[in-house]
Amino acid sequence: MSLNKEQVKEIAQLAKLSINDSEIEQSTIELNNILSLMAELGEIETDHVEPMAHPLEMSQRLREDVVSEADLSEEFQAIAPKTGKQHFLVPTVIE
Amino acid sequence: MHTLSVAELSKSLKNKEFSSVELTQHYLDRINRSDLNAFITVTDELALSQARAADAKLANGSGSVLTGIPFAHKDIFCTKGVKTSAGSKILDPFISPYDATLSHKLNIENMVMLGKTNMDEFAMGSSNENSFYGPVKNPWNKKMVPGGSSGGSAAAVAGRLSPFATGTDTGGSIRQPSSLCGITGIKPTYGRVSRYGMIAYASSLDQAGPMTQTAEDAALVLNAIAGFDEKDSTSALRDVPDYTKSLRDSIKGLKIGIPKEFFSDGLDSSVEKVITESMKEFEAMGAELQQISLPNSAYAIPTYYIVAPCECSSNLSRLDGVRYGYRCKDPKDLNDLYLRSRSEGFGDEVKRRIMIGTYALSAGYYDAYYLKAQKVRQLISEDFKKAFQNVDLIMGPVSPTTAFELGAIKDPVSMYLADIYTLSANLAGLPGMSIPAGFSNNLPVGLQMIGNYWSEEVLLNAAHQFQTQTDWHSVLPENI
């Protein structure tokens, strides 16, 4: 499987990264080199292998549904690029 | 005093040979004179105030074995009120509003944080050249890389700018820089040390650990940082032993497996010679060596470079210029804000991995890449399970070469290949260690040890015994 420049642009769009025309050539080559490294996995027979998502066989713990954190909204908003009226502000989305 | 280990410093502080303030000032002076670029932030004032508090504890006899000991903290751990950048422009403005559990655990020992160490951006890299704050120099030869991603931590300890440092290891980021800088580093079993407040790269692989001068120091620090944390849902609910208790045990009869795949074509012959010599040392101490096979270990590279980018593409999606971190100037709409904040904020390697992960997880490709990689991950893990039915420890090289020149490896795939021996322990979740084992062309070579799940005691015991028979760990770079 090999990517063309259009596909690379589409992936960048999905990843919310912009990629300009001067970078696209090099990026496509690099991504294809990485993907050809991954093609090695095709050599291995894995039809009956259980996928491993996590190194430890553990189940998620449950806890009482009680408030465990203090309200730190002021601290968290203090480090935001732009806030107002206890909201994080971004450019207008709906006029 | 900067040539003393943590264990030795602890005794000197107890015996009032010097105060924590004097010790801290000594290290701060060394850091400020250094040209290694090992630190992103030096926390002079905070360090001295922590040292004064530690001296008060030591004076009334209520300090612990670690009280008053300075350390360097990888800039991936959140530290309340102190910049936590993860080596990235996108987090350059980020002053953490809270402490990572690991930071908190070192604080309650009344330890002294000298500063935050340089690292590859978001821990993605094997040379520390991917940092927004510039590369770190290797104290053994300043033209060489220190390894990565915990390169600043490794250089700080090797250059004796700090008695020890913290590190994280997702695919070798504690072990490889420890090897390249000639220090001792341990990546514990996945789940042993809390990941809360440790900026996530690949959540099913990341694990924190100490980077020290000796195995004894690693045991002392691991005692303080290991253990269950209800804030981390992947933290293991298991008792933590006192890792210093078993250090002095004999290793007679210890069964060591040598995987033939770890001595493949790419291994530098002078590195191989050092590793073979150090195995003989273990044999002389009564350990039994046997050849083993980890047949799927060569597939660790493609497996890792699918799993880790997939997880990172998800983890790093939170960095969007809205709630914290870098925001681009004058965004014209919300999409422009996302696109430019991320594109201007992330470096090339991080973007590359986000793109690979995004592609591998996208509709139509999930089975071919991510699911396939998870299945091979299972096979790699099963190889280890089989091997540990017959052996107590696995040994081999950490890295196929010693430290390479800054700027020497430009192609991403060539850089990935250098991780060949370290990735499989992360994929399986096993503990691994690097200890100084000798030199090749005046550059340090690390011996890798991989243990069974929760066998940090076995690793530290074997490492400590090796360090009682050899003095590679106490050889210093020039002009230290």
HADDOCK unambig.tbl for C-alpha pairs under 7 A between the chains (distance, minus, plus):
assign (segid A and resid 11 and name CA) (segid B and resid 355 and name CA) 6.27 0.50 0.50
assign (segid A and resid 11 and name CA) (segid B and resid 358 and name CA) 6.68 0.50 0.50
assign (segid A and resid 11 and name CA) (segid B and resid 359 and name CA) 6.14 0.50 0.50
assign (segid A and resid 12 and name CA) (segid B and resid 355 and name CA) 6.32 0.50 0.50
assign (segid A and resid 15 and name CA) (segid B and resid 354 and name CA) 6.90 0.50 0.50
assign (segid A and resid 15 and name CA) (segid B and resid 355 and name CA) 6.44 0.50 0.50
assign (segid A and resid 15 and name CA) (segid B and resid 358 and name CA) 6.22 0.50 0.50
assign (segid A and resid 16 and name CA) (segid B and resid 338 and name CA) 6.36 0.50 0.50
assign (segid A and resid 16 and name CA) (segid B and resid 339 and name CA) 5.10 0.50 0.50
assign (segid A and resid 17 and name CA) (segid B and resid 339 and name CA) 5.08 0.50 0.50
assign (segid A and resid 17 and name CA) (segid B and resid 342 and name CA) 6.17 0.50 0.50
assign (segid A and resid 17 and name CA) (segid B and resid 343 and name CA) 5.28 0.50 0.50
assign (segid A and resid 18 and name CA) (segid B and resid 339 and name CA) 5.69 0.50 0.50
assign (segid A and resid 18 and name CA) (segid B and resid 340 and name CA) 6.90 0.50 0.50
assign (segid A and resid 18 and name CA) (segid B and resid 343 and name CA) 5.91 0.50 0.50
assign (segid A and resid 34 and name CA) (segid B and resid 413 and name CA) 6.21 0.50 0.50
assign (segid A and resid 37 and name CA) (segid B and resid 302 and name CA) 6.08 0.50 0.50
assign (segid A and resid 38 and name CA) (segid B and resid 302 and name CA) 4.62 0.50 0.50
assign (segid A and resid 41 and name CA) (segid B and resid 299 and name CA) 6.83 0.50 0.50
assign (segid A and resid 41 and name CA) (segid B and resid 302 and name CA) 6.90 0.50 0.50
assign (segid A and resid 46 and name CA) (segid B and resid 375 and name CA) 6.41 0.50 0.50
assign (segid A and resid 49 and name CA) (segid B and resid 375 and name CA) 5.76 0.50 0.50
assign (segid A and resid 50 and name CA) (segid B and resid 375 and name CA) 6.00 0.50 0.50
assign (segid A and resid 51 and name CA) (segid B and resid 371 and name CA) 6.57 0.50 0.50
assign (segid A and resid 51 and name CA) (segid B and resid 374 and name CA) 4.70 0.50 0.50
assign (segid A and resid 51 and name CA) (segid B and resid 375 and name CA) 4.13 0.50 0.50
assign (segid A and resid 51 and name CA) (segid B and resid 378 and name CA) 6.22 0.50 0.50
assign (segid A and resid 52 and name CA) (segid B and resid 374 and name CA) 4.90 0.50 0.50
assign (segid A and resid 52 and name CA) (segid B and resid 375 and name CA) 5.99 0.50 0.50
assign (segid A and resid 52 and name CA) (segid B and resid 377 and name CA) 6.15 0.50 0.50
assign (segid A and resid 52 and name CA) (segid B and resid 378 and name CA) 5.18 0.50 0.50
assign (segid A and resid 53 and name CA) (segid B and resid 374 and name CA) 6.10 0.50 0.50
assign (segid A and resid 54 and name CA) (segid B and resid 204 and name CA) 5.60 0.50 0.50
assign (segid A and resid 55 and name CA) (segid B and resid 204 and name CA) 6.89 0.50 0.50
assign (segid A and resid 55 and name CA) (segid B and resid 427 and name CA) 6.97 0.50 0.50
assign (segid A and resid 55 and name CA) (segid B and resid 428 and name CA) 5.58 0.50 0.50
assign (segid A and resid 55 and name CA) (segid B and resid 429 and name CA) 4.99 0.50 0.50
assign (segid A and resid 60 and name CA) (segid B and resid 233 and name CA) 6.74 0.50 0.50
assign (segid A and resid 75 and name CA) (segid B and resid 97 and name CA) 6.12 0.50 0.50
assign (segid A and resid 76 and name CA) (segid B and resid 97 and name CA) 6.58 0.50 0.50
assign (segid A and resid 79 and name CA) (segid B and resid 94 and name CA) 6.88 0.50 0.50
assign (segid A and resid 79 and name CA) (segid B and resid 95 and name CA) 6.95 0.50 0.50
assign (segid A and resid 79 and name CA) (segid B and resid 324 and name CA) 5.77 0.50 0.50
assign (segid A and resid 80 and name CA) (segid B and resid 322 and name CA) 6.94 0.50 0.50
assign (segid A and resid 80 and name CA) (segid B and resid 323 and name CA) 4.77 0.50 0.50
assign (segid A and resid 80 and name CA) (segid B and resid 324 and name CA) 4.42 0.50 0.50
assign (segid A and resid 81 and name CA) (segid B and resid 322 and name CA) 6.71 0.50 0.50
assign (segid A and resid 81 and name CA) (segid B and resid 323 and name CA) 6.68 0.50 0.50
assign (segid A and resid 81 and name CA) (segid B and resid 324 and name CA) 6.15 0.50 0.50
assign (segid A and resid 81 and name CA) (segid B and resid 327 and name CA) 6.49 0.50 0.50
assign (segid A and resid 88 and name CA) (segid B and resid 322 and name CA) 6.64 0.50 0.50
assign (segid A and resid 88 and name CA) (segid B and resid 323 and name CA) 6.31 0.50 0.50
assign (segid A and resid 90 and name CA) (segid B and resid 322 and name CA) 6.83 0.50 0.50
assign (segid A and resid 90 and name CA) (segid B and resid 334 and name CA) 6.49 0.50 0.50
assign (segid A and resid 91 and name CA) (segid B and resid 332 and name CA) 6.96 0.50 0.50
assign (segid A and resid 91 and name CA) (segid B and resid 333 and name CA) 5.27 0.50 0.50
assign (segid A and resid 91 and name CA) (segid B and resid 334 and name CA) 5.64 0.50 0.50
assign (segid A and resid 92 and name CA) (segid B and resid 333 and name CA) 6.82 0.50 0.50
assign (segid A and resid 93 and name CA) (segid B and resid 334 and name CA) 6.69 0.50 0.50
